[in-house]
């Protein structure tokens, strides 16, 4: 607990660091959510259509592209650091 509170105090002391860490955490969380959703979709596709393996590969590629687009959008909408 003490380590976490000390680290938190350090983060709060530096507003720019605070914003960057929050954005990084949000980005990681969205990445994990997108990856989970993509994995579920791929599993469903593979489960229903086992014969067409290329289709699953295409779905995986699309999921990767979507994840990249989400990352790029979040990077573009990043909050400016406090002055």
C-alpha positions as CSV (number, residue, x, y, z in Angstrom):
1,X,0.0,0.0,0.0
2,X,2.7,2.4,1.0
3,X,4.6,1.9,-2.3
4,X,1.4,2.4,-4.3
5,X,0.5,5.6,-2.4
6,X,4.0,7.0,-2.7
7,X,4.0,6.2,-6.4
8,X,0.5,7.9,-6.8
9,X,1.8,11.0,-4.9
10,X,4.7,11.2,-7.3
11,X,2.4,10.9,-10.3
12,X,0.0,13.5,-8.9
13,X,3.0,15.9,-8.3
14,X,3.7,15.9,-12.0
15,X,0.6,16.7,-14.0
16,X,2.1,16.0,-17.4
17,X,3.2,12.5,-16.2
18,X,-0.3,12.0,-14.7
19,X,-2.0,12.7,-18.1
20,X,0.4,10.5,-20.0
21,X,0.0,7.6,-17.5
22,X,-3.8,7.9,-17.7
23,X,-3.8,8.0,-21.5
24,X,-1.4,5.0,-21.5
25,X,-3.7,3.0,-19.1
26,X,-6.7,3.9,-21.2
27,X,-4.9,2.8,-24.4
28,X,-3.8,-0.5,-22.8
29,X,-7.4,-1.1,-21.6
30,X,-8.9,-0.4,-25.0
31,X,-6.2,-2.6,-26.6
32,X,-7.1,-5.5,-24.3
33,X,-10.8,-5.0,-24.9
34,X,-10.3,-5.0,-28.7
35,X,-8.0,-8.0,-28.5
36,X,-10.6,-9.9,-26.4
37,X,-13.4,-9.0,-28.8
38,X,-11.3,-10.0,-31.8
39,X,-10.4,-13.3,-30.1
40,X,-14.1,-14.0,-29.4
41,X,-15.0,-13.2,-33.0
42,X,-12.2,-15.4,-34.4
43,X,-13.2,-18.3,-32.1
44,X,-16.8,-18.0,-33.2
45,X,-15.8,-17.9,-36.9
46,X,-13.4,-20.8,-36.5
47,X,-16.0,-22.8,-34.5
48,X,-18.7,-22.3,-37.2
49,X,-16.6,-22.5,-40.3
50,X,-13.7,-24.9,-39.6
51,X,-13.2,-25.7,-43.3
52,X,-12.5,-22.2,-44.4
53,X,-9.3,-21.4,-42.5
54,X,-8.4,-18.5,-44.7
55,X,-11.6,-16.7,-43.6
56,X,-10.4,-16.9,-40.0
57,X,-7.1,-15.5,-41.1
58,X,-8.8,-12.6,-42.8
59,X,-10.9,-11.9,-39.7
60,X,-7.7,-11.9,-37.6
61,X,-6.1,-9.5,-40.0
62,X,-9.2,-7.2,-39.9
63,X,-9.1,-7.3,-36.1
64,X,-5.4,-6.3,-36.2
65,X,-6.3,-3.4,-38.6
66,X,-9.2,-2.3,-36.3
67,X,-6.9,-2.3,-33.3
68,X,-4.3,-0.3,-35.2
69,X,-7.0,2.3,-36.2
70,X,-8.2,2.5,-32.6
71,X,-4.6,3.1,-31.4
72,X,-4.0,5.8,-34.0
73,X,-7.3,7.5,-33.1
74,X,-6.5,7.5,-29.4
75,X,-3.0,8.9,-30.1
76,X,-4.5,11.7,-32.2
77,X,-7.1,12.6,-29.6
78,X,-4.4,12.6,-26.8
79,X,-4.9,15.4,-24.2
80,X,-2.3,18.2,-24.4
81,X,-0.1,18.4,-21.3
82,X,-0.9,20.9,-18.6
83,X,1.0,24.2,-19.0
